[in-house]
Amino acid sequence: MEIELLRANIDDAKELHTMHIDSFIELFGKYQDFDTSPGNENIEKVEARLKQDFTYFYFICIGLKKVGAIRIVDKKETGKNKRISPIFVLPEFQGKGIDDYRELEKELDLIYFAYDGLRIQL
């Protein structure tokens, strides 16, 4: 399975938000955590993250199909790790290895190849 990452921007906020909610709605329904559940976040929170200069969202794609997304937080601090928060996969693609960090790390290595000493905190 060939996984590719496609950079998202502010114009993708609605699509990212819909995918985000769809990916976490089952857990939200189970735990009813209205304060911290990603399944209860509003679109404004997604838009705010997209506007952060240290945040990079990527759609996780198989072929032309967007099956999830990943957010990389990179404050560009020397010696500090980049961080993934969140990563999500649509329910119909969960359990198929799409969120396998080893596969995503290969793609991230290609995207961040220009960075010296890329380290992703998993």
ChimeraX commands (.cxc) that place a marker at each C-alpha (Angstrom):
marker #1 position 0.00,0.00,0.00 radius 0.5
marker #1 position 1.50,3.29,-1.13 radius 0.5
marker #1 position 0.86,6.12,1.32 radius 0.5
marker #1 position 1.42,9.70,0.24 radius 0.5
marker #1 position 1.10,12.92,2.19 radius 0.5
marker #1 position -0.49,15.98,0.59 radius 0.5
marker #1 position -0.01,19.37,2.27 radius 0.5
marker #1 position -3.24,21.00,3.45 radius 0.5
marker #1 position -3.87,24.73,3.82 radius 0.5
marker #1 position -6.53,27.04,5.24 radius 0.5
marker #1 position -8.79,26.37,2.25 radius 0.5
marker #1 position -8.96,22.74,3.40 radius 0.5
marker #1 position -10.26,23.60,6.90 radius 0.5
marker #1 position -13.81,22.36,6.30 radius 0.5
marker #1 position -12.65,19.07,4.77 radius 0.5
marker #1 position -10.11,18.51,7.57 radius 0.5
marker #1 position -12.72,19.29,10.21 radius 0.5
marker #1 position -15.24,16.86,8.69 radius 0.5
marker #1 position -12.62,14.11,8.49 radius 0.5
marker #1 position -11.50,14.88,12.06 radius 0.5
marker #1 position -15.02,14.61,13.46 radius 0.5
marker #1 position -15.78,11.45,11.44 radius 0.5
marker #1 position -12.59,9.83,12.70 radius 0.5
marker #1 position -13.24,10.51,16.39 radius 0.5
marker #1 position -17.06,10.44,16.61 radius 0.5
marker #1 position -17.20,6.83,17.81 radius 0.5
marker #1 position -14.87,7.57,20.74 radius 0.5
marker #1 position -16.79,10.75,21.50 radius 0.5
marker #1 position -20.03,8.79,21.56 radius 0.5
marker #1 position -18.52,6.18,23.86 radius 0.5
marker #1 position -16.93,8.54,26.41 radius 0.5
marker #1 position -19.09,11.69,26.02 radius 0.5
marker #1 position -16.08,13.87,26.83 radius 0.5
marker #1 position -17.41,17.26,25.76 radius 0.5
marker #1 position -14.39,19.23,26.99 radius 0.5
marker #1 position -11.37,17.46,25.48 radius 0.5
marker #1 position -12.61,14.99,22.87 radius 0.5
marker #1 position -11.30,15.63,19.34 radius 0.5
marker #1 position -14.73,14.43,18.19 radius 0.5
marker #1 position -16.26,17.55,19.70 radius 0.5
marker #1 position -13.88,20.22,18.32 radius 0.5
marker #1 position -15.31,23.05,16.25 radius 0.5
marker #1 position -14.04,24.20,12.88 radius 0.5
marker #1 position -12.59,27.37,14.42 radius 0.5
marker #1 position -10.04,25.26,16.31 radius 0.5
marker #1 position -8.95,23.56,13.07 radius 0.5
marker #1 position -8.71,26.95,11.33 radius 0.5
marker #1 position -6.65,28.37,14.21 radius 0.5
marker #1 position -4.20,25.46,13.98 radius 0.5
marker #1 position -3.91,25.87,10.21 radius 0.5
marker #1 position -2.97,29.52,10.73 radius 0.5
marker #1 position -0.16,28.71,13.18 radius 0.5
marker #1 position 3.23,29.27,11.54 radius 0.5
marker #1 position 4.63,26.19,13.30 radius 0.5
marker #1 position 1.84,23.80,12.25 radius 0.5
marker #1 position 1.73,21.71,9.08 radius 0.5
marker #1 position -1.28,19.57,8.19 radius 0.5
marker #1 position -1.02,16.81,5.61 radius 0.5
marker #1 position -3.76,14.64,4.17 radius 0.5
marker #1 position -2.88,10.94,4.29 radius 0.5
marker #1 position -3.65,9.65,0.81 radius 0.5
marker #1 position -3.82,6.28,-0.87 radius 0.5
marker #1 position -3.77,7.06,-4.54 radius 0.5
marker #1 position -6.12,9.99,-4.99 radius 0.5
marker #1 position -8.25,9.08,-1.93 radius 0.5
marker #1 position -7.83,11.16,1.23 radius 0.5
marker #1 position -8.12,8.65,4.07 radius 0.5
marker #1 position -6.96,10.72,7.03 radius 0.5
marker #1 position -4.66,13.51,8.12 radius 0.5
marker #1 position -1.67,14.26,10.28 radius 0.5
marker #1 position -0.53,17.48,11.92 radius 0.5
marker #1 position 3.14,18.18,12.46 radius 0.5
marker #1 position 4.07,20.75,15.09 radius 0.5
marker #1 position 7.51,22.19,14.35 radius 0.5
marker #1 position 8.49,25.19,16.45 radius 0.5
marker #1 position 11.93,25.03,14.82 radius 0.5
marker #1 position 13.74,25.03,18.13 radius 0.5
marker #1 position 17.26,23.68,17.94 radius 0.5
marker #1 position 17.52,20.24,19.50 radius 0.5
marker #1 position 13.75,19.90,19.94 radius 0.5
marker #1 position 11.67,17.17,18.38 radius 0.5
marker #1 position 8.84,17.82,16.03 radius 0.5
marker #1 position 5.57,16.45,17.31 radius 0.5
marker #1 position 2.56,14.75,15.77 radius 0.5
marker #1 position -0.76,15.95,17.14 radius 0.5
marker #1 position -3.21,14.68,16.01 radius 0.5
marker #1 position -3.16,11.87,13.50 radius 0.5
marker #1 position -6.48,10.45,12.36 radius 0.5
marker #1 position -7.81,7.97,9.83 radius 0.5
marker #1 position -11.39,7.73,8.60 radius 0.5
marker #1 position -13.30,4.81,10.18 radius 0.5
marker #1 position -13.63,2.82,6.95 radius 0.5
marker #1 position -9.81,2.80,6.62 radius 0.5
marker #1 position -8.92,2.16,10.27 radius 0.5
marker #1 position -7.23,-1.14,11.09 radius 0.5
marker #1 position -5.63,-1.38,7.65 radius 0.5
marker #1 position -2.13,-0.18,8.60 radius 0.5
marker #1 position -2.61,3.33,7.24 radius 0.5
marker #1 position -1.68,4.90,10.55 radius 0.5
marker #1 position 1.44,2.72,10.77 radius 0.5
marker #1 position 4.09,5.18,11.95 radius 0.5
marker #1 position 6.83,3.41,9.99 radius 0.5
marker #1 position 5.05,4.08,6.69 radius 0.5
marker #1 position 4.22,7.66,7.61 radius 0.5
marker #1 position 7.76,8.26,8.80 radius 0.5
marker #1 position 9.08,7.30,5.35 radius 0.5
marker #1 position 6.87,9.97,3.80 radius 0.5
marker #1 position 7.78,12.52,6.46 radius 0.5
marker #1 position 11.47,11.86,5.86 radius 0.5
marker #1 position 10.93,12.75,2.20 radius 0.5
marker #1 position 8.97,15.90,3.04 radius 0.5
marker #1 position 11.43,17.13,5.66 radius 0.5
marker #1 position 14.56,15.89,3.89 radius 0.5
marker #1 position 15.89,19.45,3.74 radius 0.5
marker #1 position 15.84,19.71,7.53 radius 0.5
marker #1 position 19.05,18.82,9.29 radius 0.5
marker #1 position 18.56,15.93,11.69 radius 0.5
marker #1 position 14.81,15.42,11.43 radius 0.5
marker #1 position 13.44,13.76,14.52 radius 0.5
marker #1 position 9.76,12.95,14.90 radius 0.5
marker #1 position 8.47,12.27,18.40 radius 0.5
marker #1 position 6.08,9.32,18.16 radius 0.5
marker link #1:1,2 radius 0.2
marker link #1:2,3 radius 0.2
marker link #1:3,4 radius 0.2
marker link #1:4,5 radius 0.2
marker link #1:5,6 radius 0.2
marker link #1:6,7 radius 0.2
marker link #1:7,8 radius 0.2
marker link #1:8,9 radius 0.2
marker link #1:9,10 radius 0.2
marker link #1:10,11 radius 0.2
marker link #1:11,12 radius 0.2
marker link #1:12,13 radius 0.2
marker link #1:13,14 radius 0.2
marker link #1:14,15 radius 0.2
marker link #1:15,16 radius 0.2
marker link #1:16,17 radius 0.2
marker link #1:17,18 radius 0.2
marker link #1:18,19 radius 0.2
marker link #1:19,20 radius 0.2
marker link #1:20,21 radius 0.2
marker link #1:21,22 radius 0.2
marker link #1:22,23 radius 0.2
marker link #1:23,24 radius 0.2
marker link #1:24,25 radius 0.2
marker link #1:25,26 radius 0.2
marker link #1:26,27 radius 0.2
marker link #1:27,28 radius 0.2
marker link #1:28,29 radius 0.2
marker link #1:29,30 radius 0.2
marker link #1:30,31 radius 0.2
marker link #1:31,32 radius 0.2
marker link #1:32,33 radius 0.2
marker link #1:33,34 radius 0.2
marker link #1:34,35 radius 0.2
marker link #1:35,36 radius 0.2
marker link #1:36,37 radius 0.2
marker link #1:37,38 radius 0.2
marker link #1:38,39 radius 0.2
marker link #1:39,40 radius 0.2
marker link #1:40,41 radius 0.2
marker link #1:41,42 radius 0.2
marker link #1:42,43 radius 0.2
marker link #1:43,44 radius 0.2
marker link #1:44,45 radius 0.2
marker link #1:45,46 radius 0.2
marker link #1:46,47 radius 0.2
marker link #1:47,48 radius 0.2
marker link #1:48,49 radius 0.2
marker link #1:49,50 radius 0.2
marker link #1:50,51 radius 0.2
marker link #1:51,52 radius 0.2
marker link #1:52,53 radius 0.2
marker link #1:53,54 radius 0.2
marker link #1:54,55 radius 0.2
marker link #1:55,56 radius 0.2
marker link #1:56,57 radius 0.2
marker link #1:57,58 radius 0.2
marker link #1:58,59 radius 0.2
marker link #1:59,60 radius 0.2
marker link #1:60,61 radius 0.2
marker link #1:61,62 radius 0.2
marker link #1:62,63 radius 0.2
marker link #1:63,64 radius 0.2
marker link #1:64,65 radius 0.2
marker link #1:65,66 radius 0.2
marker link #1:66,67 radius 0.2
marker link #1:67,68 radius 0.2
marker link #1:68,69 radius 0.2
marker link #1:69,70 radius 0.2
marker link #1:70,71 radius 0.2
marker link #1:71,72 radius 0.2
marker link #1:72,73 radius 0.2
marker link #1:73,74 radius 0.2
marker link #1:74,75 radius 0.2
marker link #1:75,76 radius 0.2
marker link #1:76,77 radius 0.2
marker link #1:77,78 radius 0.2
marker link #1:78,79 radius 0.2
marker link #1:79,80 radius 0.2
marker link #1:80,81 radius 0.2
marker link #1:81,82 radius 0.2
marker link #1:82,83 radius 0.2
marker link #1:83,84 radius 0.2
marker link #1:84,85 radius 0.2
marker link #1:85,86 radius 0.2
marker link #1:86,87 radius 0.2
marker link #1:87,88 radius 0.2
marker link #1:88,89 radius 0.2
marker link #1:89,90 radius 0.2
marker link #1:90,91 radius 0.2
marker link #1:91,92 radius 0.2
marker link #1:92,93 radius 0.2
marker link #1:93,94 radius 0.2
marker link #1:94,95 radius 0.2
marker link #1:95,96 radius 0.2
marker link #1:96,97 radius 0.2
marker link #1:97,98 radius 0.2
marker link #1:98,99 radius 0.2
marker link #1:99,100 radius 0.2
marker link #1:100,101 radius 0.2
marker link #1:101,102 radius 0.2
marker link #1:102,103 radius 0.2
marker link #1:103,104 radius 0.2
marker link #1:104,105 radius 0.2
marker link #1:105,106 radius 0.2
marker link #1:106,107 radius 0.2
marker link #1:107,108 radius 0.2
marker link #1:108,109 radius 0.2
marker link #1:109,110 radius 0.2
marker link #1:110,111 radius 0.2
marker link #1:111,112 radius 0.2
marker link #1:112,113 radius 0.2
marker link #1:113,114 radius 0.2
marker link #1:114,115 radius 0.2
marker link #1:115,116 radius 0.2
marker link #1:116,117 radius 0.2
marker link #1:117,118 radius 0.2
marker link #1:118,119 radius 0.2
marker link #1:119,120 radius 0.2
marker link #1:120,121 radius 0.2
marker link #1:121,122 radius 0.2
view
